Amino acid sequence: MKELLITPRMSEKAFAASQNGTYVFVVPDTANKQEIASAVAKQYDVTVVDVNIVRAKGKNVRTYRGRGKFASGTRKDVKKAYIRLKDGDSITIFEEAK
């Protein structure tokens, strides 16, 4: 089995979801639910109950370059995994402000 690069998603929405026991990770486009669940369980030593996947298409962006010129492009597509853990398990992604 291949090693997956799973990174936590740092956003206000992800922080709010983590308070309710759902954690958000950015995962590779080729990963499936079973691979994601086993990688999170192995990396964080927790029991994964549920995995939901969302593919967010990159937004179109337009940047002003001066003298009436603009540059257009597209942000990268992102695949996110919403992970729900067994009751009692938790992952310390967001550190509490003291």
C-alpha positions, 0 to 999 in steps of 0.5 A, spaced: 500 500 500 502 506 498 503 512 503 499 518 502 500 525 503 495 527 508 495 535 510 490 538 515 486 543 512 487 550 516 480 554 515 475 557 520 470 552 517 475 546 518 476 549 525 468 549 527 467 542 524 473 539 528 469 542 535 464 537 533 468 531 532 469 532 524 476 533 521 478 536 514 484 534 510 487 535 504 488 529 500 491 527 493 486 526 487 487 519 486 486 517 493 479 513 495 475 512 502 479 506 504 486 509 503 484 515 506 481 512 512 487 507 513 492 513 512 489 517 518 488 511 523 495 510 522 498 517 522 494 519 528 493 513 532 485 513 532 479 509 529 475 512 523 468 511 523 466 515 517 469 518 511 466 523 506 470 526 500 469 533 496 472 535 490 472 543 490 473 545 483 479 551 482 476 558 482 477 563 476 481 569 478 483 575 475 489 579 477 491 587 475 498 587 472 498 595 471 496 599 465 490 596 464 493 589 463 490 583 466 492 576 467 487 570 468 488 564 471 485 558 475 486 556 482 488 548 483 482 543 484 482 541 491 480 534 494 478 534 501 476 529 506 471 530 512 473 524 517 469 522 523 472 519 529 470 514 534 467 517 540 472 519 545 478 519 539 480 526 537 486 529 533 490 536 536 490 539 529 488 546 532 492 548 538 488 552 543 490 559 544 492 561 551 
